Amino acid sequence: MSGPGSVPLAPQGVAQKTVHGAFALGIRQVLVQGTRVLGGIFLARLLTPGQFGIYAIVLYLQTFLTAFGDAGLAASLVRQHEEPQTAEYRAVFTIQQILVLVITLSMWPAAPLIASKYHLKIQDAWLFRLVALSFFTTSFMVVPLVRLERHLAFHKVAVVESAQAVVFNVLAVYFAWRGMGAYAFVWAMLLRSLVGTVLANWISPWRIGWYWDWTLIRAHLSFGLSYQGIQVTSLLKDSITPIFIGLLLGTADVGYITWAGMVAAYPVLVLFVLQRLYMPAFARLQNHRVQLVALAENVVWATNAIAAPLSVLTLVMIVPITTLIYGAKWLVALPYFYLLWSANLFVPTATPAMSMLNALGKSRTALLFAIIWMAGTWLIGVPLILLFGAIGFAIAGFVVQFSNFWLFRAAQREVPFRILSVITPVWAIAAASGIFTYFLYRMRPPLHILNAGLYGICGTLIYGLGLFRFYKGKMNAVWSALKGAA
């Protein structure tokens, strides 16, 4: 299968495409994360912590099923240097559909047992069956999205994912407002997958077909299983909340931890989406080490420059944010938030570092770190949870974050890019703007959401001025590149 993106790009072309992709994903993030944040606010106000916990459980299940059903095949197609032929796409699609059907059909008889373990009514087994149907539907959008990502056509990917985000959040809030409880999430999830599948196949059509070629499949599985093992291992790490805490302490504690983690992660949400841009860009520069080092340092600077002010301002203003926006019922979860917030110091650098290892074919090294994080979370978290309750999970998460220093060293052994000297100045500027904002709101506490928003805007402006003062040339270059991408 050929197309305009089938010709290998020169390093300059990769950089240009990367900027265009970043611009498209940035525009997407305004819509996607805006609807997600608003959806989270409305759901937190409409639902009890217990219902919010059920939402976290079904969302985790859908993500877990997707990870097992993909087997890393999509990432293997994205990373491949040569343009895949139609037979190759069909071979990957065939093995993936076999996996998806097996998992979906297995969920049907297992659903009543899962519902009973969480002390739900027997008819609530349909929660988990609808999640399985959503998973099956989503599998038909994988190949179209792979083809778009291979060509770095992220502006088209943004259309699909923006539509999905709007559909899910609007419908979930509407269904929750209508009193549908946990079913609000699963119906919204199913409709989101239908919309995404239709749009993806319309924007990037391909002739669906089945083709069995074990040689092709085995070649993709050799990379894909290691790559997907990272996500599966990460999900096993995250399962401590919906499974261990949910079964041991109940859905309310799952709800509190989920809320705290959700709010703590808002500043870095954009980075999780942009990592889809890192891997294909890094992969295409793997034979051009000078350009790869430059791109790696620019990416690390940019991710930290984005995350630092958002993280700091969220930290210093979390009390008025919680009270005025989410409701006072969530104040009890602030100790969890403070500990989980520490991830913001590491994630902006860890995300591109992991993508670089995968792009260079070091998926087993990346998998090793995912296993370390998973094992650390369980080995440290379980005894702390048994001793101290849900706060033990947050303590474990804080301790495990320090293992990221090993990840940074492993990435630097492959590509000698700088980290500390690149990120320290932007965090210092963010800290200064955060301290100013903290004393400002302490002198005159905000009584309305508008007041809190104005304080946040003041802190952001101070940060922006400081960044411009020390990085004028870099910011002008970024602005020129973005104007060209637009």
Buried (B, 14 or more C-beta within 10 A) or exposed (E): BEEEBEEEBEBEEBBBBBBBBBBBBBBBBEBBBBBBBEBBBBBBBBBBBBBBBBBBBBBBBBBBBBBBBBBBBBBBBBBBEEBBEEEBBBBBBBBBBEBBEEBBEEBEEBBBEBBEEBEBEEEBBBBBBBBBBBBBBBBBBBBBBBBBBBBBBBBBBBBBBBBBBBBBBBBBBBBBEEEBBBBBBBBBBBBBBBBBBBBBBEBBEBEEEEBEBEEBBEBBBEBBBBBBBBBBBBBBBBBBBBBBBBEEBBBBBBBBBBBBBBBBBBBBBBBEBBBBBBBBBBBBBBEBEEBBBBBBBBBBBBBBBBBBBBBBBBBBBBBBBBBBBBEEBBBEBBBBBBBBBBBBBBBBBBBBBBBBBBBBBBBEBBBBBBBBBBBBBBEBBBEBBEEEEBBBBBBBBBBBBEBBEEBBEBBBEBBEBEBEEBBEBBBEBBBBBBBBBBEBBEEEEBEEEEBBBBBBEBBBEBBBEBBEEEBEEBBEEBEEBBEEBE
